[in-house]
Amino acid sequence: MHIVHVLTRLLRAGSEENTLATCRAQVAAGHQVTLIHGAEWDHCWDTLESAGIARIGLPEMVHALRPLQDIAALQVLRELYRCLKPDVIHTHQSKAGILGRLAADAVPEALVVHGIHIVPFEAVSAARRHAYVAAEKMAARRTDLFIGVSQAAGRAYVEAGIAPAERVHCVRSGMDLAQFQQAVPPGDGERLVGPGRPKVALMMAAFEKRKQHLPFLRAFAESRAARLPGLRLLLAGQGPEEAPVRRAVAELGLQEKVVFCGHRPDPGALLALADVAVLSSAREGLPRVAVQAMAAGVPMVINDLPGIDELVRHECNGLVLAPGDVAGTCDAMARLLEDPARLARLGHGARQTDVSDWALDRLGRDTMSLYAEAAAAARQEAALVAA
């Protein structure tokens, strides 16, 4: 089987990690896999070919709305599909999700799947929501299967009238859980947090606006967190907003508190160093870092977004704050770090959390099983139409 995955951007972020884990599992199962991505990509993925994944860059496809480029990208995708002759087209992320499925009219026999990593029409203006929903409904006409990373993500598509419930399923974002369950602090831990054993808060998030680093840092500077003795806030990740975040740290006088870790190949080790993990995103699917924190036994402080309640439970294995309450999230993190007994209780709750649904081996297996079910349903529907 030839499976083509299409992404808008191939950076170092959760949706990419999920997609590439799926690709690797499909290659291991003996399938031919091609990955098409847009103009933005990180050279760390240069080695994909050695893993058996063919990679095709599509510079016409960009993250921002660019009508002329979008039309050009649509045409190029159609040509690529005709050449590649895929059995399955699996799209990811907003722009590639729309263009990748609209272009599938070039190969009417292919099964078309869309991965819902984040709900693009939530936590946006009314005008943007209307535009997103309209585009999604148009693309849904050529979509045989929707796979959400959480139950809530898929439910949002059903409730918005985009997809019928029978075509929407959930496959958790699989990962190597042992990497987090068995992790030990990194060898450069003292360099990161200083001597002794200071309290450590960790934010693992790509530097993107929706992750809200800047509002969080402003709240951090004004809260009791900035006054906690020795506290270190580790920011791990890369992305287009890193430079503004670095400037803000300097302007707010947080250089002694905030440590930039970059993108690390050892996220489990960072979690082993942390007392608490924090995320202040305005929009998410179900963030992989929340799963990783639970596997590592680290309580999570996070805003309540669709799907969060499928993993993080308030006062059981973390703290869940109201959506958009960045200041409250920062204050809750500080109060937790000031209360050793409560911190230990929530850490125990994190360690007891069942994360087996996010095991790496389930990702590929469950995805392929859904492909087979959707293909059978499509054949049955075609037979009924023909009759």
C-alpha positions in Angstrom: 0.0 0.0 0.0 1.3 3.5 -0.9 0.4 6.0 1.9 0.9 9.7 1.3 0.9 12.1 4.3 0.6 15.8 3.7 1.6 18.5 6.3 1.7 22.3 6.0 4.9 22.6 8.1 7.5 20.0 9.1 9.0 21.5 12.2 9.8 20.2 15.6 6.3 20.1 17.2 3.7 17.7 18.4 1.7 17.2 15.2 4.9 16.5 13.3 6.1 14.0 15.9 2.7 12.2 15.8 2.7 12.1 12.0 6.3 10.9 11.7 5.7 8.2 14.3 2.7 7.0 12.2 4.9 7.0 9.1 7.6 5.0 10.7 5.1 2.4 11.9 3.6 2.1 8.4 7.1 1.6 6.9 7.9 -1.0 9.5 4.6 -2.8 8.5 5.9 -3.0 4.9 4.0 -0.1 3.3 5.4 2.6 1.0 5.2 6.0 2.6 5.7 9.5 1.1 5.6 12.7 3.1 4.7 15.9 1.4 5.3 19.1 3.4 5.1 22.9 2.7 7.7 25.6 2.6 8.6 25.6 6.3 10.6 22.7 7.4 13.4 21.9 9.8 16.6 20.3 8.4 16.6 17.9 11.4 14.3 15.8 9.2 16.9 15.4 6.4 17.4 11.8 7.5 13.8 10.7 6.9 14.8 8.9 3.6 17.2 6.7 5.6 14.1 5.6 7.6 12.4 4.6 4.4 10.1 7.7 4.2 10.2 9.6 0.9 10.1 13.3 1.5 8.8 15.9 -1.0 9.0 19.6 -0.3 6.2 21.8 -1.7 7.4 25.4 -1.5 4.1 26.7 -2.9 2.3 25.6 0.3 2.7 28.1 3.1 1.1 28.4 6.6 -0.4 31.9 6.0 -3.4 32.6 3.8 -2.0 33.4 0.3 -4.7 32.9 -2.3 -2.4 32.8 -5.4 0.1 30.5 -3.7 -2.7 28.3 -2.3 -4.1 27.8 -5.8 -0.6 27.0 -7.1 -0.1 24.5 -4.3 -3.4 22.9 -5.0 -2.4 22.3 -8.7 1.0 20.9 -7.7 -0.6 18.6 -5.2 -3.0 17.3 -7.9 0.0 16.6 -10.2 1.9 14.9 -7.4 -1.0 12.7 -6.6 -1.4 11.6 -10.2 2.3 10.7 -10.3 2.4 9.0 -6.9 -0.9 7.1 -7.3 -1.5 6.8 -3.6 -3.8 4.2 -2.1 -4.3 6.5 1.0 -3.9 10.3 1.3 -3.6 11.3 5.0 -3.6 15.0 5.6 -2.5 16.9 8.7 -2.7 20.5 10.0 -5.1 23.2 8.7 -3.7 24.4 5.3 -2.5 21.0 4.2 -5.7 19.5 5.5 -7.8 21.7 3.2 -5.6 21.7 0.1 -4.5 18.1 0.5 -8.1 16.8 0.5 -9.4 19.2 -2.3 -6.6 18.0 -4.5 -7.6 14.4 -4.0 -10.1 14.7 -6.8 -7.1 13.9 -9.0 -7.1 10.3 -7.6 -10.7 9.4 -7.0 -9.9 5.8 -6.0 -7.7 6.9 -3.1 -8.9 6.6 0.5 -8.8 10.2 2.0 -8.1 10.6 5.7 -7.7 13.8 7.8 -5.8 13.9 11.1 -7.3 16.3 13.7 -4.3 17.4 15.8 -6.0 20.7 16.8 -9.4 22.1 16.2 -8.7 25.2 14.0 -12.1 26.9 14.5 -12.0 27.0 18.3 -10.7 30.0 20.4 -10.8 32.2 17.3 -12.9 35.2 16.2 -16.4 34.6 14.9 -15.3 35.5 11.4 -12.4 33.1 11.4 -14.5 30.3 12.8 -17.1 30.8 10.0 -14.3 30.7 7.4 -12.6 27.6 8.9 -15.9 25.7 9.3 -16.9 26.5 5.7 -13.5 25.3 4.4 -13.6 22.2 6.5 -17.1 21.4 5.2 -15.9 21.8 1.7 -13.0 19.4 2.2 -15.1 17.0 4.2 -16.9 16.1 1.0 -13.8 14.3 -0.1 -12.9 12.8 3.3 -13.6 9.1 4.1 -12.2 9.2 7.7 -11.3 11.7 10.4 -8.8 10.7 13.1 -8.6 12.9 16.2 -5.9 12.9 18.8 -8.6 13.2 21.4 -12.3 12.3 21.7 -13.0 16.1 22.1 -11.3 17.0 18.9 -13.4 14.6 16.8 -16.5 15.6 18.7 -15.9 19.3 17.7 -16.0 18.3 14.0 -19.3 16.4 14.5 -20.9 19.2 16.5 -19.9 21.8 13.9 -21.7 19.7 11.2 -18.4 19.0 9.4 -18.3 15.2 9.7 -20.8 12.5 10.4 -20.1 10.7 13.7 -19.6 7.3 12.1 -16.6 8.7 10.1 -14.8 10.2 13.2 -12.5 8.2 15.4 -9.8 8.8 18.0 -6.3 7.4 17.9 -4.1 8.7 20.7 -0.8 10.4 19.9 1.5 7.5 20.4 5.0 7.8 21.9 7.8 5.8 23.6 6.4 6.0 27.1 9.4 4.2 28.7 11.5 7.2 27.7 9.6 9.2 30.3 8.7 6.5 32.8 12.3 5.5 33.3 14.0 8.9 32.7 16.7 10.4 34.9 17.8 14.1 35.1 20.2 15.1 32.3 23.9 15.3 32.7 23.8 19.0 32.2 21.1 19.5 34.8 23.3 21.7 37.0 24.2 23.9 34.1 20.5 24.4 33.4 19.2 25.1 36.9 22.3 25.9 38.9 23.8 24.2 42.0 21.7 22.6 44.7 18.1 21.6 44.1 16.0 24.6 43.2 12.4 24.3 42.3 12.0 23.7 38.6 9.0 24.5 36.3 9.2 23.2 32.8 7.3 24.5 29.7 7.9 22.3 26.7 6.2 24.1 23.8 7.2 25.3 20.3 7.6 29.0 20.3 4.3 29.9 18.5 1.8 32.6 19.4 -0.9 30.1 20.4 1.4 28.7 23.1 1.2 32.2 24.8 4.8 32.4 26.1 4.6 36.2 26.2 1.5 36.5 28.3 2.7 33.8 30.6 6.1 35.5 31.1 4.4 38.8 31.9 2.2 37.1 34.4 5.2 35.3 35.8 7.1 38.6 36.3 4.1 40.0 38.2 3.3 36.9 40.3 4.7 35.3 43.4 6.4 32.8 41.1 9.1 35.3 40.3 9.8 35.7 44.0 10.2 32.0 44.8 13.8 31.5 46.0 15.9 29.8 43.4 13.0 28.9 41.1 14.0 28.1 37.5 11.5 28.2 34.6 12.8 26.1 31.8 11.5 26.9 28.3 12.2 23.9 25.9 11.5 24.2 22.2 12.1 26.2 19.1 9.9 28.2 16.8 9.3 31.6 15.1 8.4 33.4 18.3 11.6 32.6 20.1 13.3 35.9 19.5 10.4 38.0 20.9 10.3 35.7 23.9 14.0 36.2 24.6 13.6 39.9 24.3 10.7 39.8 26.8 12.8 37.8 29.3 15.4 40.5 29.2 13.0 43.4 29.4 11.1 41.8 32.3 14.4 41.2 34.2 13.9 37.5 34.3 17.3 36.4 33.1 18.1 34.7 36.4 14.8 32.8 36.5 14.2 31.7 32.9 16.4 29.2 31.1 16.2 28.6 27.3 16.9 24.9 26.6 16.3 24.8 22.9 14.9 21.7 21.3 16.2 18.7 23.3 16.4 15.1 22.2 15.9 14.1 25.9 12.5 15.5 26.9 12.2 12.7 29.5 15.3 13.9 31.2 14.0 17.5 31.4 10.8 16.2 33.0 12.9 14.1 35.5 14.5 17.4 36.4 11.2 19.2 36.8 8.9 19.6 39.8 6.0 20.7 37.7 5.1 21.0 34.0 3.1 24.0 32.7 1.4 24.9 29.5 -0.6 28.1 28.8 -1.8 27.5 25.2 -4.8 29.2 23.8 -5.5 26.2 21.5 -4.4 22.5 21.6 -5.6 19.1 20.6 -4.4 17.0 23.5 -0.8 18.1 24.0 1.8 15.3 24.0 3.7 17.0 26.8 0.7 16.4 29.1 1.0 12.6 28.4 4.7 12.8 28.8 4.4 14.6 32.2 2.0 11.9 33.5 4.3 9.2 32.4 7.2 10.9 34.2 5.1 11.4 37.3 5.2 15.2 37.0 2.0 17.1 37.8 0.7 19.3 35.0 -0.6 22.9 35.3 -2.7 23.7 32.3 -5.6 25.6 30.9 -8.8 23.7 30.3 -9.0 23.0 26.6 -11.0 20.4 24.7 -9.6 17.0 25.5 -7.6 18.0 28.5 -10.1 16.2 30.8 -9.4 13.0 29.0 -6.0 12.9 30.8 -5.4 15.7 33.4 -7.8 15.8 36.4 -7.9 18.8 38.6 -6.3 18.2 42.1 -5.7 14.5 41.2 -2.7 14.6 38.8 -2.5 18.3 38.1 -4.3 21.6 38.1 -6.7 22.7 35.4 -7.4 26.4 35.1 -10.1 28.2 33.1 -9.4 28.7 29.4 -7.4 31.8 28.7 -6.6 32.4 32.4 -2.8 32.7 31.9 -2.3 34.7 35.1 -4.3 32.1 37.0 -2.2 29.3 35.6 1.0 31.1 36.6 -0.3 31.7 40.1 -1.5 28.2 40.5 1.9 26.9 39.5 3.6 29.1 42.1 1.2 28.0 44.9 1.7 24.4 44.0 5.5 24.8 44.2 5.1 26.4 47.6 3.2 23.4 49.0 5.4 20.3 49.2 2.7 18.0 50.4 0.3 19.0 47.7 3.0 18.7 45.1 3.9 15.2 46.2 0.2 14.2 46.2 -0.3 15.4 42.6 3.0 13.8 41.6 1.8 10.5 43.0 -1.5 11.0 41.0 0.5 11.6 37.8 2.5 8.4 38.3 -0.7 6.4 38.8 -2.3 7.8 35.6 -2.9 5.1 33.0 -1.3 6.4 29.8 -1.2 3.0 28.0 -3.6 4.3 25.3 -0.7 6.6 24.2 1.7 3.7 23.7 3.7 3.9 20.5 2.7 0.5 19.1 -1.0 1.4 19.3 -0.6 4.4 17.0 0.3 2.6 13.8 -1.9 -0.5 14.5 -5.0 1.5 15.3 -4.5 3.8 12.4 -4.1 1.0 9.9 -7.2 -0.7 11.3 -9.2 2.4 10.8 -7.9 2.7 7.2 -9.2 -0.8 6.5 -12.6 -0.1 8.1 -13.0 3.1 6.2 -11.9 1.5 2.9 -14.5 -1.3 3.3 -17.2 1.3 4.1 -16.3 3.3 1.0 -16.5 0.2 -1.2 -19.9 -0.7 0.3 -21.2 2.8 -0.3 -19.9 2.8 -3.9 -21.6 -0.6 -4.5 -24.9 0.8 -3.2 -24.6 3.9 -5.4 -23.8 1.7 -8.5 -26.8 -0.6 -7.7 
